[in-house]
Amino acid sequence: MFLFCSKPEQATPMTTPTDPAVDAARLYLDFDSFFASAEQHFNPALRNRPVGVVPLDATHTGCIAVSRQARRLGVRSGMTIKDARAIIPDMAFVVARHDVYVRLHQRILSVIDGCVPIAHVRSIDEVVCHLLPAEAQNALALAATIKARLAAAFSEGLTCSIGIGPTELLAKIAAEMDKPDGTVMLRTADLPQRLADLPLGDLPGISKGMQARLAAAGVQDFTGLWGLAAKQARMIWGSVEGERFWNGLHGHHSERPTTQKGMFGHSRMLPRDWRTPDRIAICARLLTASAARRLRRADMRATRLTLGLRGGGHPGARGVRPQGDSWHWETGLPPTRDDHGLLLALAQGLEAARAQVRFRPRSVSVMLHGLIAEGAMIADLFGTAPGADGAASDDAVRARWERVSDLMDALRASHGPQAITLGPPAQMPGGYLGAKIAFGRIPDAADFSHAPVADDATQFVTV
């Protein structure tokens, strides 16, 4: 419970005169149902049809994206194919093609950048542009130009909603206000009245947990949130992020701090026939190898490895998954970057999992963390000493395996991602192991462990 004085400091409502240079300082583009729209763009037969994008060719899998046509009829992301077909019997389902979406994303950025420079790419389907005063004077015309250029370069099914506002947060809120294919400008003079009816859960960054914190502080709606003072927001959030949110909401720029990479990790939902110890081990090895390649490309080493397994049921109609069992194992290791050293550490975790896990896992995750940059490495005084039997030192053995990993990376770069593996090659259903698109991370081309999929090679669900 947060306790405030009886007369809390109130934020002063914005009553400044309309100034386009301020009101239109940020332009935010949010593409509508991007994965599903991408599939409709590449396959004209899918346009104007209800479409669901799924990770696997299996009826029990859930939709990771649905088209606007499906959404209008009541289908939501997270629904299984079976549940979606109960609502729309003739709905089309396609298997996700993440490398295709990344290539389309890069082409989209090129078109946008030809209209106005992109300041930040926030996700595969969201970008923000910082407008100069001259651009801000004609922000709505600029938004129309961007949409026209995108329509000319792609197709009518691939649309974006554009928000314009004094700050990135307000521009992002505006982009959500008239989906799909809308354009909304939020001016300082409009606030807070224009957002008074907006549910707190619809605001970016306001999770269910944050809503609970706000409710404990007596904040039940947007008007109450707007009335907080910056210091009160900081207290509720429990960090400076609350003050940054307050600044963004009240039209004050507050740039995000540069983040440092803290880990390289991947996770994967397991098909039903992959929930056995042997196949879980194969999946974990593939995830580790993928994370290790990213580690080397970043010139980093890991000093800790975590293996995680989760159980649990399938998500319901709202995409909420029941809480299930979980198990985590972690170990320390010398600063490591090679596949061999990381897979040896993983093998210890898999052995512990076989002995300790008493539930049937439905997902597996591997995380490499405790990162050290190559330039910050300090040699181990004792690691260079040969063993008692005259065997090579730990550092010498590790250096040999590092050269092996570097050679394998070079062979994959020149002869294809499947040219060589450490151990037997393996593939999981659905592919894209370690290269799926997640919020905040768009895979590099080098993340994909298979030959590129053609843009027009739509992969329809067959079950």
C-alpha positions in Angstrom: 0.0 0.0 0.0 1.3 3.4 -1.0 0.5 6.3 1.4 0.5 9.9 0.2 -0.2 13.1 2.0 -3.8 14.4 2.0 -3.0 17.1 -0.5 -0.6 15.5 -3.0 1.5 17.5 -5.4 -0.6 17.7 -8.6 0.8 17.8 -12.1 0.0 21.0 -13.9 -2.4 20.3 -16.9 -1.0 21.3 -20.3 -2.4 24.6 -21.4 0.4 25.8 -23.6 -0.6 27.1 -27.0 -0.5 24.6 -29.9 3.0 24.4 -31.4 3.5 22.0 -34.2 7.2 21.7 -33.5 6.3 20.4 -30.0 3.0 18.6 -30.8 4.5 16.6 -33.7 8.0 16.0 -32.4 7.6 12.2 -32.7 6.0 10.0 -35.4 5.3 6.3 -34.5 4.5 3.6 -37.0 2.9 0.4 -35.9 2.2 -2.2 -38.6 -1.2 -3.9 -38.4 -1.2 -7.7 -37.6 2.2 -7.8 -39.2 2.9 -11.5 -39.5 -0.6 -12.2 -40.9 -0.5 -9.2 -43.2 2.9 -10.3 -44.4 1.5 -13.6 -45.4 -1.4 -11.9 -47.2 1.0 -9.6 -49.0 3.0 -12.5 -50.3 0.0 -14.6 -51.2 -2.8 -12.6 -52.9 -5.2 -15.5 -52.4 -5.1 -14.8 -48.6 -6.0 -11.2 -48.9 -9.3 -10.1 -47.3 -9.6 -13.6 -45.7 -9.3 -14.6 -42.0 -5.7 -15.9 -41.6 -3.9 -17.3 -38.6 -0.1 -17.7 -38.3 1.1 -20.7 -36.2 4.5 -21.9 -35.2 3.9 -25.6 -36.1 1.9 -27.7 -38.6 -0.3 -29.2 -35.8 -3.8 -28.7 -34.6 -2.9 -28.2 -31.0 -0.6 -25.3 -31.6 -1.8 -21.7 -31.0 -1.9 -18.7 -33.3 1.0 -16.3 -32.8 -0.8 -13.7 -35.1 -4.2 -13.4 -36.7 -5.4 -11.1 -39.5 -7.7 -8.2 -39.0 -10.5 -10.1 -40.7 -10.2 -13.0 -38.2 -9.9 -10.5 -35.3 -13.2 -8.9 -36.4 -14.9 -12.2 -36.2 -13.7 -13.0 -32.7 -10.4 -14.9 -33.1 -7.5 -13.8 -30.9 -3.8 -14.5 -30.8 -3.1 -17.5 -28.6 -6.2 -19.5 -29.8 -5.5 -23.0 -31.0 -6.4 -24.0 -34.5 -9.2 -26.1 -33.2 -10.8 -23.3 -31.2 -10.3 -20.8 -34.1 -12.0 -23.2 -36.6 -14.9 -23.5 -34.2 -15.5 -19.7 -34.8 -14.4 -19.5 -38.5 -14.6 -23.0 -40.1 -12.9 -21.9 -43.3 -10.1 -19.9 -41.7 -6.7 -20.3 -43.4 -3.7 -21.2 -41.3 0.0 -20.9 -42.3 3.2 -21.8 -40.6 5.4 -18.8 -39.6 8.3 -18.0 -41.8 10.5 -15.7 -39.6 13.3 -15.2 -42.1 10.8 -14.0 -44.7 9.3 -11.5 -42.1 12.8 -10.1 -41.3 13.6 -9.5 -45.0 10.2 -7.8 -45.4 11.0 -5.7 -42.4 14.3 -4.5 -43.9 12.5 -3.5 -47.1 9.9 -1.6 -45.1 12.6 0.3 -43.3 14.2 1.3 -46.6 10.9 2.8 -47.8 10.2 4.7 -44.6 13.8 5.9 -44.5 13.2 7.4 -47.9 10.5 9.6 -46.5 11.9 10.5 -43.1 14.9 9.2 -41.1 14.2 6.4 -38.6 15.4 7.2 -35.1 14.7 3.8 -33.5 13.4 0.4 -34.5 11.4 -0.8 -31.5 10.4 -4.2 -32.8 9.8 -6.0 -36.1 6.6 -4.0 -36.7 7.2 -0.7 -34.8 9.5 2.2 -35.6 9.7 5.8 -34.3 10.9 8.9 -36.2 12.1 12.2 -34.6 10.7 15.0 -36.7 12.5 18.3 -37.3 10.4 21.5 -36.8 9.9 21.8 -40.6 8.7 18.2 -40.8 6.5 18.6 -37.8 4.7 21.6 -39.5 3.3 19.1 -42.0 3.3 15.9 -39.9 -0.1 14.7 -41.1 0.9 15.2 -44.8 4.2 13.3 -44.0 2.2 10.4 -42.5 0.0 10.3 -45.7 3.2 10.2 -47.9 4.6 7.3 -45.9 1.4 5.3 -46.3 1.3 6.1 -50.0 4.9 5.0 -50.5 4.3 1.8 -48.6 1.2 1.0 -50.6 3.1 1.6 -53.8 6.0 -0.6 -52.7 4.0 -3.5 -51.3 0.2 -4.2 -51.3 -3.0 -2.9 -49.8 -3.0 -5.6 -47.2 0.2 -4.4 -45.6 -0.9 -1.3 -43.6 0.4 0.6 -40.7 -1.2 2.8 -38.1 0.6 6.1 -37.4 0.6 8.1 -34.2 2.0 11.6 -33.9 2.6 13.3 -30.6 4.9 15.4 -28.4 6.8 12.4 -27.1 7.4 8.8 -28.2 5.0 7.5 -25.5 2.1 9.8 -26.6 2.8 9.0 -30.3 2.7 5.2 -29.5 -0.6 5.7 -27.7 -1.9 7.7 -30.7 -0.9 4.9 -33.1 -3.1 2.5 -31.1 -6.2 4.7 -31.1 -7.5 4.1 -34.7 -6.3 0.7 -35.8 -6.1 -0.6 -38.4 -4.6 1.9 -40.9 -5.4 5.0 -38.9 -3.5 8.2 -38.4 -4.0 10.1 -35.1 -2.3 13.2 -33.7 -2.3 13.9 -30.0 -1.7 17.6 -29.3 -0.7 19.0 -25.9 -3.9 21.0 -25.8 -5.9 17.8 -26.1 -4.5 16.4 -22.8 -5.7 14.9 -20.6 -9.3 15.1 -21.8 -8.8 13.1 -25.1 -7.4 10.1 -23.2 -9.8 10.3 -20.2 -11.7 7.2 -21.2 -8.7 5.1 -22.1 -8.4 2.0 -19.9 -5.1 1.9 -18.0 -4.4 -1.6 -19.4 -4.3 -0.1 -22.9 -1.4 2.1 -22.1 2.1 0.9 -23.2 4.0 -0.3 -20.1 1.0 -0.7 -17.9 0.9 -4.5 -17.2 -1.5 -6.2 -14.9 1.1 -6.0 -12.1 1.5 -2.3 -12.6 -2.3 -1.8 -12.6 -2.3 -3.5 -9.2 0.3 -1.2 -7.9 -1.6 1.8 -9.2 -4.8 0.6 -7.7 -3.0 0.2 -4.3 -2.1 3.9 -4.6 -5.6 4.9 -5.4 -5.2 5.3 -9.1 -8.1 3.6 -10.9 -8.3 5.4 -14.3 -6.4 7.7 -16.6 -7.5 10.8 -14.9 -6.0 9.6 -11.6 -2.8 8.6 -13.4 -2.6 12.0 -15.0 -3.0 13.7 -11.7 0.0 12.0 -10.1 3.2 14.0 -9.6 6.5 12.7 -11.1 7.9 11.7 -7.7 4.7 9.8 -6.9 5.0 7.9 -10.2 8.6 7.1 -9.4 7.5 5.7 -6.0 4.8 3.5 -7.5 7.0 2.1 -10.2 9.8 1.6 -7.6 12.4 3.1 -10.0 13.2 6.0 -12.2 11.1 4.3 -14.9 8.0 5.7 -13.3 9.4 9.2 -13.7 10.3 8.5 -17.3 6.7 7.3 -17.9 5.3 10.4 -16.3 7.5 12.7 -18.4 6.5 10.9 -21.6 2.8 11.1 -20.7 3.0 14.8 -19.9 4.9 15.7 -23.1 8.4 15.9 -21.8 11.2 14.1 -23.6 13.1 11.5 -21.6 15.4 9.4 -23.7 15.8 5.7 -22.8 19.2 4.9 -21.4 21.5 2.8 -23.5 21.1 -0.8 -22.4 24.0 -3.3 -22.0 23.6 -6.8 -23.3 23.1 -9.0 -20.2 22.6 -12.5 -21.7 22.1 -14.6 -24.8 19.3 -17.0 -24.5 16.7 -19.0 -26.4 13.6 -20.9 -25.5 11.4 -23.3 -27.5 7.9 -24.8 -27.0 8.1 -28.5 -27.5 5.8 -30.4 -29.8 4.0 -33.2 -28.0 6.3 -35.9 -29.4 9.4 -34.0 -28.4 8.6 -34.0 -24.6 11.0 -36.9 -23.9 14.4 -36.7 -22.1 16.3 -37.6 -25.3 14.5 -35.1 -27.5 14.6 -32.4 -24.8 18.4 -32.9 -24.8 18.6 -32.5 -28.6 16.5 -29.3 -28.4 18.7 -27.9 -25.5 21.9 -28.6 -27.5 20.5 -26.8 -30.5 19.5 -23.8 -28.4 22.9 -23.7 -26.8 24.7 -23.8 -30.1 22.6 -21.0 -31.5 23.2 -18.8 -28.4 26.9 -19.6 -28.6 27.1 -18.3 -32.2 25.5 -15.1 -31.2 27.9 -14.8 -28.2 30.9 -15.1 -30.6 29.5 -12.6 -33.1 29.2 -10.1 -30.2 32.8 -10.8 -29.1 31.6 -11.9 -25.7 32.2 -14.8 -23.3 29.8 -16.3 -20.8 30.6 -17.2 -17.2 27.2 -18.8 -16.3 24.8 -21.1 -18.0 21.1 -21.7 -17.0 18.9 -24.5 -18.2 15.2 -24.2 -17.7 12.2 -26.5 -18.2 8.5 -25.6 -17.8 5.3 -27.6 -17.8 1.7 -26.2 -17.9 -1.4 -26.5 -19.9 -2.5 -24.8 -23.2 -3.6 -21.2 -23.3 -7.3 -20.4 -23.1 -9.4 -18.3 -25.4 -7.7 -15.1 -24.1 -4.2 -16.6 -24.7 -3.6 -16.9 -20.9 -1.6 -20.1 -20.0 -2.3 -21.8 -16.7 0.7 -21.7 -14.3 2.6 -25.0 -14.5 5.6 -26.6 -13.0 9.1 -25.2 -13.6 12.7 -26.3 -13.0 15.9 -24.3 -13.3 19.5 -25.3 -13.1 22.5 -23.0 -13.2 26.3 -23.4 -13.2 29.4 -21.2 -13.3 32.1 -21.7 -15.9 35.3 -20.1 -16.9 34.9 -17.3 -19.5 33.7 -19.4 -22.4 32.8 -18.8 -26.0 33.2 -22.2 -27.7 30.5 -24.8 -28.4 32.4 -27.6 -26.8 32.8 -25.9 -23.4 29.2 -24.7 -23.3 27.8 -28.1 -24.4 29.9 -29.8 -21.6 28.3 -27.5 -19.1 24.9 -28.2 -20.6 25.4 -31.9 -20.3 25.7 -31.5 -16.5 22.4 -29.7 -16.4 20.7 -32.3 -18.6 21.9 -35.0 -16.2 20.5 -33.1 -13.3 17.2 -32.7 -15.1 16.9 -36.5 -15.7 17.4 -37.1 -12.0 15.2 -34.3 -10.6 12.4 -33.3 -13.0 9.1 -35.0 -12.1 6.8 -33.4 -14.7 6.6 -33.5 -18.4 8.2 -30.4 -19.8 6.4 -28.5 -22.6 9.2 -25.9 -23.1 13.0 -25.7 -22.7 15.2 -22.6 -22.4 19.0 -22.1 -22.3 20.6 -18.8 -21.1 24.2 -17.8 -21.4 24.9 -14.9 -19.0 27.5 -13.3 -16.7 28.9 -11.8 -19.9 32.5 -10.5 -20.3 33.7 -8.6 -23.4 36.8 -10.0 -25.1 38.6 -6.8 -24.5 38.0 -7.0 -20.7 39.4 -10.5 -20.4 42.1 -11.1 -17.7 44.2 -14.2 -18.1 43.9 -16.9 -15.4 47.3 -17.3 -13.8 46.7 -21.0 -13.0 44.9 -21.9 -16.2 48.1 -21.8 -18.2 49.9 -24.4 -16.1 50.1 -27.9 -17.6 48.4 -30.8 -15.8 50.3 -33.2 -13.5 50.5 -35.8 -16.3 52.0 -33.2 -18.7 48.6 -32.7 -20.5 47.8 -29.4 -22.1 46.7 -26.6 -19.8 43.0 -25.7 -19.4 43.6 -22.5 -21.4 45.3 -24.4 -24.2 42.5 -26.9 -24.5 39.9 -24.1 -24.4 41.9 -22.2 -27.1 41.9 -25.2 -29.4 38.1 -25.6 -29.1 37.7 -21.9 -29.7 39.6 -22.3 -33.0 37.3 -25.2 -33.9 34.2 -23.1 -33.2 35.6 -20.1 -35.2 36.4 -22.5 -38.2 32.9 -23.9 -38.1 31.4 -20.4 -38.1 33.5 -19.5 -41.1 32.4 -22.7 -42.9 28.7 -22.0 -42.2 29.1 -18.4 -43.4 30.7 -19.5 -46.7 28.9 -22.8 -47.4 25.5 -22.3 -45.7 24.2 -22.6 -42.2 23.9 -26.4 -42.3 27.4 -27.0 -43.6 28.8 -28.4 -40.4 27.7 -29.1 -36.8 29.4 -30.2 -33.6 27.8 -33.6 -33.1 25.0 -35.2 -35.1 22.8 -32.8 -37.1 19.2 -32.4 -36.0 16.1 -30.5 -36.9 13.0 -29.7 -34.8 9.5 -29.4 -36.2 8.8 -25.8 -37.2 12.5 -24.9 -37.6 13.8 -21.5 -36.8 15.4 -22.7 -33.6 16.9 -19.7 -31.8 15.9 -17.4 -34.6 12.3 -16.6 -33.8 11.2 -13.0 -33.6 10.7 -11.8 -30.1 9.7 -8.4 -28.8 12.8 -6.2 -28.7 15.0 -8.6 -30.8 14.9 -9.0 -34.5 17.1 -12.0 -35.6 20.1 -11.4 -37.8 20.5 -13.3 -41.1 23.2 -15.3 -39.4 20.8 -16.5 -36.7 18.9 -18.7 -39.2 20.1 -22.2 -39.3 18.6 -23.2 -42.6 18.5 -22.0 -46.2 16.4 -18.9 -46.8 12.7 -19.6 -47.5 11.3 -17.9 -50.7 8.9 -15.1 -50.1 6.1 -16.8 -52.1 6.6 -20.2 -50.6 3.6 -20.0 -48.3 3.6 -23.0 -45.9 -0.1 -23.9 -45.3 -1.1 -26.1 -42.3 -2.0 -29.5 -43.6 -3.8 -31.0 -40.5 
